[in-house]
Every structure is written in structure tokens, then in C-alpha cells.
Amino acid sequence: MKKFSLVVVALFATAACGSGGGDAQNAADTLTRAQKDSIVAEMPIPGASGVGGALRARDAANARTQGHDTIG
């Protein structure tokens, strides 16, 4: 019985904390992953240039794929 009540309390606590959000979370959700990565690539932090390089590589690969799709 003690374990059951502990599980019930844990479930209520999880439900109470999990559904929060608010305006700050909604504002952060308006940016796409690519937009967030572009912002990070411009920051003066270690590894930011690697993020920028990965974005350029992705764009180049997408351009090549689109070029191959239009050939045939």
C-alpha cells in the first residue's frame, strides 16, 4: 500500500510539472531548428564555426540533390 501511494504521488507531481509552458516556451517554439542553428553559428562560442560549416554542407548537399532531381 505504501508503494502504491508513493507511485500515485510521483504521478501527480510529474503531471503538475510537465504541462507548464507559458509565453516563454511558445516564443522559443516559433524558431525552426535551422534558425536556431544559424543563431548558434554566429555566436562567439567554441564550436560555433563547426555548426556554421555543417549548415553550409547541408545546404550544398540539398542543392546537389535538387540538381539531380531536375536532370531526369
C-alpha positions as CSV (number, residue, x, y, z in Angstrom):
1,M,0.0,0.0,0.0
2,K,2.9,2.3,0.8
3,K,4.4,1.7,-2.6
4,F,1.1,2.4,-4.3
5,S,0.7,5.8,-2.6
6,L,4.3,6.7,-3.5
7,V,3.6,5.9,-7.1
8,V,0.4,8.0,-7.1
9,V,2.2,11.0,-5.5
10,A,5.0,10.7,-8.1
11,L,2.5,10.6,-11.0
12,F,0.7,13.7,-9.7
13,A,4.0,15.5,-9.3
14,T,5.0,14.6,-12.8
15,A,1.7,15.7,-14.3
16,A,1.8,19.0,-12.4
17,C,5.4,19.8,-13.6
18,G,5.1,18.5,-17.1
19,S,2.2,20.6,-18.5
20,G,3.7,24.0,-17.7
21,G,4.8,26.3,-20.5
22,G,3.8,29.8,-20.8
23,D,4.7,32.5,-23.2
24,A,8.5,31.9,-23.0
25,Q,8.2,28.4,-24.2
26,N,5.8,29.3,-27.0
27,A,8.1,32.1,-28.2
28,A,11.1,29.6,-28.3
29,D,9.0,27.2,-30.3
30,T,8.4,29.7,-33.1
31,L,12.0,29.2,-34.3
32,T,12.8,26.3,-36.6
33,R,15.8,24.1,-35.9
34,A,17.7,25.7,-38.8
35,Q,17.0,29.2,-37.5
36,K,18.3,28.2,-34.0
37,D,21.4,26.6,-35.6
38,S,22.1,29.8,-37.6
39,I,21.9,31.8,-34.4
40,V,24.4,29.5,-32.7
41,A,26.7,29.6,-35.7
42,E,27.1,33.4,-35.3
43,M,27.8,33.2,-31.5
44,P,31.3,33.7,-30.3
45,I,31.5,30.3,-28.5
46,P,33.7,27.3,-29.1
47,G,32.3,25.0,-31.8
48,A,30.1,27.7,-33.4
49,S,32.2,27.7,-36.6
50,G,31.6,23.9,-36.8
51,V,27.9,24.5,-36.7
52,G,28.2,27.0,-39.5
53,G,30.2,24.6,-41.5
54,A,27.7,21.9,-41.0
55,L,24.9,24.2,-42.2
56,R,26.9,25.1,-45.3
57,A,27.5,21.4,-46.0
58,R,23.8,20.6,-45.6
59,D,22.8,23.4,-47.9
60,A,25.4,22.2,-50.5
61,A,24.1,18.6,-50.3
62,N,20.5,19.8,-50.7
63,A,21.4,21.9,-53.7
64,R,23.2,18.8,-55.3
65,T,20.1,16.7,-54.6
66,Q,17.8,19.2,-56.1
67,G,20.1,19.4,-59.2
68,H,20.0,15.6,-59.6
69,D,16.2,15.6,-59.2
70,T,15.8,18.1,-62.1
71,I,18.1,16.2,-64.5
72,G,15.7,13.4,-65.4
